[in-house]
Amino acid sequence: MNEIIDKRTIFLDQTFSNKQEVLEVIAKTSVHLNIADSEVAILEELVARENMLSTSVGKGIAIPHCKSKNVKSSKIFLYRLSKEINWDEDEPVSLVFAILTNSDNSDHLSILAKLSRNLLKETFLGKVKAATSSEEIYEQLTTILN
């Protein structure tokens, strides 16, 4: 699963105003990095998933995700925010782990489960919050997803 982790998709100390802005940046970045074909389609699919059920999971974490034919290369994105935003009403978030997978990828739920399980562990979460570089976070993600 190493190919799903990419140093180019780890962003530290980012500033956003709201959930919509985060989703827009994920979609835009996915196309800019040649991970997806259509910014509009990815944004629509991320928003549709949020409308079904919020991807906020507590502990200041959200895991927006979509499975799409527009994704060329499945990836995990991490946005560590410099200031919390309200993901949903009264749900502050400072870590956003986005998962974009291709419709043909059967690992979607496995990736989500591994990530979610580790986010419950204070040791992993503490390392992600304390990391001073994207390289440190890349190493942590590589460890839990392999």
Helices and strands as residue ranges (DSSP letters): G 2-4, G 7-9, E 10-14, H 19-32, H 39-52, E 56-58, E 61-62, E 65-68, E 75-88, E 91-102, H 108-119, H 122-130, H 134-145
